[in-house]
């Protein structure tokens, strides 16, 4: 048994076995992460998800789950989809600005070439 | 997915179980929290994804904490996240967020470059040089090299903004974000799955998250999120 329980087992008030699926990713010094995960996904679901993944990818999966859980706690209606929507709006606005700037460049280049032509007439 | 939000759209005890209760193989009671949002046809398939990722009881608790008029949007976003997670069990929605952030950065870099270029074009032009006159009095033919040029250092911006070319290329390799959020590409389909995963790792650990928009009008996300 792991003498120091991981954050998950502390939260769940249970013994932390040596092969605890959560312990590598939820150290005892950061209890908040698991609290978010448990609130949104539930310990059982997260355990199943992690077990289905290869060892080397579990850390990233745990982090991304924490991120999404935190987003959902902060915004229960949209979660991280709100961020996606925000970024898509930013992309649209920047594309509009790009198109506008490209048009302005075309106008400026036309004026410049007309100025050069008239200088040599 | 039927997300009309109309309580009578799916039965809570009337015309058969809702999609959620059908999937859970339980009696669909009057006032079932899922009934308005998961019809008995396609709703069951959508609910399957939601249940696998979040669990029915967690979703039920989530929905109970959300005001009723916001629940359709909440259900749509939960379904979206569930499907993204099933499609990409490691990064879920995060890979999509990273991809969009990359696009924002490269577009903004491109915009800065073009704005700088525009600024140089709008600078007042120096006076043209005196036209050289030959001994015969006729004008000598001018070549393009005789024209006044702006200092080459200005045009050297391309070296400063070199990442623009590579990022623009990178952007071209990735699918454009669709208006329909359910069209989330898997991380492997985004050019260079390994590179994207590395970026996703940086994103997660760096915590660089754009400020979440205030929900604003209730229709703002639902107008983007396609409802099936």
Interface residues (C-beta under 8 A of the other chain):
Chain A: X39 X40 X41 X42 X44 X45 X49 X52 X53 X57 X60 X61 X63 X64 X65 X67 X68 X71 X72 X74 X75 X76 X77 X78 X79 X80 X81 X82 X83 X84 X85 X86 X87 X88 X89 X90 X91 X94 X95 X97 X98 X101 X102 X104 X105 X108 X109 X112 X115 X116 X119 X120
Chain B: X52 X53 X54 X55 X57 X58 X62 X65 X66 X70 X73 X74 X76 X77 X78 X80 X81 X85 X89 X90 X91 X92 X93 X94 X96 X97 X100 X101 X103 X104 X107 X108 X110 X111 X114 X115 X117 X118 X121 X122 X125 X128 X142 X147 X177 X179 X181 X197 X200 X201 X204 X205 X209 X210 X211 X212 X213 X215 X220 X221 X224 X225
